[in-house]
Amino acid sequence: MNFLTELREGLWISWDAIRAHKLRATLTTLGIIIGVVTVTLMTTAIEGIKGAFLESISSLGAGTLYVSRIDWFINSAEQWIKQNKRPQITLDQVHSLERQMASAQAIAPYVDTGAPVQYKNRKADSVQVVGTTEQFLQTGGATVGQGRFFTAAESDGARPVCVIGSDVATNLFVREPPVGGRIKVGGQTFEVVGVTERQGEAPGPFSTDSQVIIPVGQFTAAFWRNPDFMICVRVADLKHIEDAKEELRGLVRKIRRLPPGADDDFAINSQDSFLDTFKRVGGTMAAAGLFITGLSLFVGGIGIMNIMFVSVAERTKEIGIRKAIGAKRRTILIQFLSEAASICLLGGLIALGLAWPASLLLGHYLPAKMSLPTVGVALLVSLVTGVVSGFVPAWRAARMNPVDALRSE
């Protein structure tokens, strides 16, 4: 008898045994169902969180570098206190960098504050007001959906014009077109020349949806005379972004008059900073999820093992008869492993049937959906759990002495 014949025969016998003890098989699968549902939803949630995060940081742009006084991610309070003592980045330093950096496609200052915004009798409190130049359209990843962005002439002349985010436009302009309207920002009147397209959630200050963007000259005159700027630098060629980063670092050190050997008194941040942090946090989340899932599957595996020991004890005489008429150890081993694996696969299929609608519900909060690799992993985990849990009882059945087995009552 070849292996495929033994496997087919073992599957038929195992399915007959499962049908004969439907209630016991159903109760046995509960632990596996819980474990596989946990595996599936955990994997789907982690993939959804990853997708949402990558979508949110896409607004930063892979080719944009951000020079700021303080690192975006600081590991200790002492480091924050030390960096907070650094001298501010001024607008003159931004203009000096614009004149000297050769590998930059666009350079824009960035500074923000909160202020109330009003149009007629509609008002929004603590809206983020951003001061920048016309080059922010290239460095900030924003896209104008209605109207236009303010021009270089309007920026240089500090004209009272603004570009508002989609959420601000929706809140202030109900039945009127926002472009051409005049809004009050912190008591100052600005003409709306454009509305940005909706970006969705983005880390830090980088989503324009809830922003009012004004020329930097207007910002320093109306809100904050000597602010601490961030410099947004769009690199011309992504292939040479590391070279551009080194050029940027050297120029900023020169502009800030740092002597050779002195530590940088600024930070160059990028999209990679968020990605590295997310990988660390995501790794911790995955490890915690794996531990919880492992506990669920361990409990389910113990249940399978106990039931298989019971099944072997109940069918001792059957095992003796099969061995007496020539069944090999391998044949008995395959029979009981097939039974354990079948029970677990059945539990895995039921779990997927439960997890699928749950993943659809999860999709309302995260860009998550149950993928084919996730389904494959769930079924593989079910199969492996069944084989591992059923091996010891199956091995015990395979090693039975046929004479002792036939004598058992």
Secondary structure as the mmCIF struct_conf table of DSSP 4:
data_model
#
loop_
_struct_conf.conf_type_id
_struct_conf.id
_struct_conf.beg_label_comp_id
_struct_conf.beg_label_asym_id
_struct_conf.beg_label_seq_id
_struct_conf.end_label_comp_id
_struct_conf.end_label_asym_id
_struct_conf.end_label_seq_id
HELX_RH_AL_P HELX_RH_AL_P1 PHE A 3 ALA A 20
TURN_TY1_P TURN_TY1_P1 HIS A 21 HIS A 21
HELX_RH_AL_P HELX_RH_AL_P2 LYS A 22 ILE A 57
HELX_RH_3T_P HELX_RH_3T_P1 SER A 58 LEU A 60
TURN_TY1_P TURN_TY1_P2 ALA A 62 GLY A 63
STRN STRN1 THR A 64 SER A 68
BEND BEND1 ARG A 69 ILE A 70
BEND BEND2 TRP A 72 PHE A 73
BEND BEND3 ASN A 75 ASN A 75
HELX_RH_AL_P HELX_RH_AL_P3 ALA A 77 ASN A 84
TURN_TY1_P TURN_TY1_P3 LYS A 85 LYS A 85
BEND BEND4 ARG A 86 ARG A 86
HELX_LH_PP_P HELX_LH_PP_P1 PRO A 87 THR A 90
HELX_RH_AL_P HELX_RH_AL_P4 LEU A 91 GLN A 100
BEND BEND5 ALA A 102 SER A 103
STRN STRN2 ALA A 104 TYR A 119
TURN_TY1_P TURN_TY1_P4 LYS A 120 ASN A 121
STRN STRN3 ARG A 122 THR A 132
TURN_TY1_P TURN_TY1_P5 GLU A 134 GLN A 135
HELX_RH_AL_P HELX_RH_AL_P5 PHE A 136 THR A 139
BEND BEND6 GLY A 140 GLY A 140
STRN STRN4 VAL A 144 GLY A 147
HELX_LH_PP_P HELX_LH_PP_P2 PHE A 149 THR A 151
HELX_RH_AL_P HELX_RH_AL_P6 ALA A 152 ASP A 156
TURN_TY1_P TURN_TY1_P6 GLY A 157 ALA A 158
BEND BEND7 PRO A 160 PRO A 160
STRN STRN5 VAL A 161 ILE A 164
HELX_RH_AL_P HELX_RH_AL_P7 SER A 166 LEU A 172
BEND BEND8 VAL A 174 GLU A 176
BEND BEND9 PRO A 178 PRO A 178
TURN_TY1_P TURN_TY1_P7 VAL A 179 GLY A 180
STRN STRN6 ARG A 182 VAL A 185
TURN_TY1_P TURN_TY1_P8 GLY A 186 GLY A 187
STRN STRN7 GLN A 188 THR A 196
HELX_LH_PP_P HELX_LH_PP_P3 GLU A 197 ARG A 198
BEND BEND10 PRO A 203 PRO A 203
TURN_TY1_P TURN_TY1_P9 GLY A 204 PRO A 205
HELX_RH_3T_P HELX_RH_3T_P2 THR A 208 SER A 210
STRN STRN8 GLN A 211 PRO A 215
HELX_RH_AL_P HELX_RH_AL_P8 VAL A 216 ALA A 222
TURN_TY1_P TURN_TY1_P10 PHE A 223 PHE A 223
BEND BEND11 ARG A 225 ASN A 226
STRN STRN9 MET A 230 VAL A 235
BEND BEND12 ALA A 236 ALA A 236
HELX_RH_3T_P HELX_RH_3T_P3 LEU A 238 HIS A 240
HELX_RH_AL_P HELX_RH_AL_P9 ILE A 241 ILE A 255
TURN_TY1_P TURN_TY1_P11 ARG A 256 ARG A 257
HELX_LH_PP_P HELX_LH_PP_P4 LEU A 258 PRO A 259
TURN_TY1_P TURN_TY1_P12 PRO A 260 GLY A 261
HELX_LH_PP_P HELX_LH_PP_P5 ALA A 262 ASP A 264
BEND BEND13 ASP A 265 PHE A 266
STRN STRN10 ALA A 267 ASN A 269
HELX_RH_AL_P HELX_RH_AL_P10 GLN A 271 GLU A 314
TURN_TY1_P TURN_TY1_P13 ARG A 315 ARG A 315
HELX_RH_AL_P HELX_RH_AL_P11 THR A 316 ALA A 324
TURN_TY1_P TURN_TY1_P14 ILE A 325 GLY A 326
HELX_RH_AL_P HELX_RH_AL_P12 ARG A 329 LEU A 362
TURN_TY1_P TURN_TY1_P15 GLY A 363 TYR A 365
BEND BEND14 LEU A 366 PRO A 367
HELX_RH_AL_P HELX_RH_AL_P13 LEU A 372 ALA A 398
TURN_TY1_P TURN_TY1_P16 ARG A 399 ARG A 399
HELX_RH_AL_P HELX_RH_AL_P14 PRO A 402 ARG A 407
#
